[in-house]
Amino acid sequence: MSVDTSGSDVPSGTPILRAGELAPGQSRKFILACGGRQLECFVVNWRGALRAFVNQCRHIPMTLDWVENQFFDEAGDYLLCPTHGALYEPDGGDCVVGPPCGKALYAVPLLERGDEVLALCPDPLPE
């Protein structure tokens, strides 16, 4: 997740947490302003690596947290959409079970600047 921030072309990003703040298996929601829209997103610590996604199932645009800030299934192995039971791999957001198979969650790029973790707008933006 680290990015060389010495160049002048480094995007500004939106601070979402401090490095080391989110323990493995934990998650947190945040709002990201992109393209004139406010996107609800979330970040998870998956086995020590931070991954972030737009909080929207790829089957029907419903949020994934079945309890506030709870994105993992009960075993902690997959991200779960409680509406139709879709399961997504936390590492890359690919659907492995459920109606949206063949699609992936919209990934939110992250970068680390000092002790802050920043989120960038996904490309492409969700519809």
Backbone hydrogen bonds in HBPLUS format (Angstrom, degrees):
<---DONOR---> <-ACCEPTOR-->    atom                        ^
c    i                          cat <-CA-CA->   ^        H-A-AA   ^      H-
h    n   atom  resd res      DA  || num        DHA   H-A  angle D-A-AA Bond
n    s   type  num  typ     dist DA aas  dist angle  dist       angle   num
A0014-THR N   A0119-ALA O   2.88 MM 105  5.10 153.1  1.95 137.7 146.3     1
A0119-ALA N   A0014-THR O   2.84 MM 105  5.10 156.5  1.89 134.0 138.3     2
A0016-ILE N   A0117-VAL O   2.88 MM 101  5.95 169.7  1.89 169.2 166.6     3
A0117-VAL N   A0017-LEU O   2.81 MM 100  5.44 163.0  1.84 167.8 162.4     4
A0021-GLU N   A0018-ARG O   3.03 MM   3  5.39 157.1  2.08 137.5 136.7     5
A0019-ALA N   A0115-ASP O   2.66 MM  96  5.12 164.2  1.68 138.3 143.1     6
A0026-GLN N   A0023-ALA O   2.97 MM   3  5.55 155.3  2.04 145.3 146.3     7
A0025-GLY N   A0045-ASN O   2.78 MM  20  5.50 171.3  1.79 157.5 155.7     8
A0045-ASN N   A0026-GLN O   3.00 MM  19  5.70 155.6  2.06 165.0 166.8     9
A0028-ARG N   A0043-VAL O   2.92 MM  15  5.44 144.9  2.05 150.9 160.5    10
A0043-VAL N   A0028-ARG O   2.85 MM  15  5.44 156.2  1.90 152.6 159.2    11
A0030-PHE N   A0041-CYS O   2.89 MM  11  5.31 153.3  1.96 134.2 135.8    12
A0041-CYS N   A0030-PHE O   2.78 MM  11  5.31 171.7  1.79 174.8 174.3    13
A0032-LEU N   A0039-LEU O   2.86 MM   7  5.08 159.7  1.90 145.1 152.0    14
A0039-LEU N   A0032-LEU O   2.78 MM   7  5.08 177.1  1.78 151.0 150.1    15
A0034-CYS N   A0037-ARG O   2.83 MM   3  5.27 154.9  1.89 150.2 157.5    16
A0037-ARG N   A0034-CYS O   2.84 MM   3  5.27 156.4  1.90 117.6 125.7    17
A0055-ASN N   A0040-GLU O   2.81 MM  15  5.60 166.8  1.83 138.7 141.7    18
A0042-PHE N   A0053-PHE O   2.88 MM  11  5.64 152.9  1.96 161.6 169.5    19
A0053-PHE N   A0042-PHE O   2.94 MM  11  5.64 153.7  2.01 158.2 166.8    20
A0044-VAL N   A0051-ARG O   2.79 MM   7  5.44 160.9  1.82 162.5 169.0    21
A0051-ARG N   A0044-VAL O   2.96 MM   7  5.44 155.2  2.02 153.9 161.4    22
A0046-TRP N   A0049-ALA O   2.78 MM   3  5.20 154.9  1.84 160.5 152.0    23
A0049-ALA N   A0046-TRP O   3.03 MM   3  5.20 166.3  2.05 112.9 116.9    24
A0108-VAL N   A0052-ALA O   2.84 MM  56  5.03 169.9  1.85 125.3 124.2    25
A0054-VAL N   A0106-TYR O   2.87 MM  52  5.45 151.0  1.95 153.0 162.5    26
A0056-GLN N   A0054-VAL O   2.84 MM   2  5.61 132.0  2.08 109.3  94.2    27
A0057-CYS N   A0062-MET O   2.87 MM   5  5.55 161.0  1.91 157.2 162.4    28
A0062-MET N   A0060-ILE O   2.49 MM   2  5.64 127.8  1.75 124.2 106.5    29
A0070-GLN N   A0067-VAL O   2.73 MM   3  5.13 149.3  1.82 155.9 147.8    30
A0080-LEU N   A0071-PHE O   2.86 MM   9  5.95 161.3  1.89 170.1 175.3    31
A0073-ASP N   A0078-TYR O   2.76 MM   5  5.62 145.1  1.88 158.9 163.8    32
A0076-GLY N   A0073-ASP O   2.94 MM   3  5.20 145.1  2.06 107.6 118.7    33
A0079-LEU N   A0088-TYR O   2.85 MM   9  4.96 167.5  1.87 152.9 153.7    34
A0088-TYR N   A0079-LEU O   2.82 MM   9  4.96 157.6  1.87 146.5 153.1    35
A0081-CYS N   A0086-ALA O   2.90 MM   5  5.13 162.1  1.93 152.4 154.7    36
A0085-GLY N   A0081-CYS O   2.97 MM   4  5.44 128.3  2.25 149.5 164.1    37
A0087-LEU N   A0097-VAL O   2.88 MM  10  5.08 152.6  1.95 137.0 142.4    38
A0096-VAL N   A0087-LEU O   2.83 MM   9  5.74 165.5  1.85 155.1 159.1    39
A0089-GLU N   A0094-ASP O   2.79 MM   5  5.35 160.4  1.83 150.4 153.0    40
A0093-GLY N   A0089-GLU O   2.73 MM   4  4.96 141.9  1.87 147.4 157.3    41
A0105-LEU N   A0093-GLY O   2.86 MM  12  4.88 156.7  1.91 128.1 132.0    42
A0095-CYS N   A0103-LYS O   3.00 MM   8  5.93 159.9  2.04 160.4 161.3    43
A0101-CYS N   A0098-GLY O   3.19 MM   3  5.91 155.4  2.26 131.2 131.0    44
A0103-LYS N   A0100-PRO O   2.93 MM   3  5.69 140.2  2.09 148.5 155.3    45
A0120-LEU N   A0109-PRO O   2.88 MM  11  5.30 157.6  1.93 157.2 158.0    46
A0111-LEU N   A0118-LEU O   2.94 MM   7  5.32 149.5  2.04 145.6 152.3    47
A0118-LEU N   A0111-LEU O   2.78 MM   7  5.32 174.6  1.79 167.4 169.3    48
A0113-ARG N   A0116-GLU O   2.90 MM   3  5.35 161.2  1.94 153.1 159.2    49
A0116-GLU N   A0113-ARG O   3.03 MM   3  5.35 162.6  2.06 130.5 131.2    50
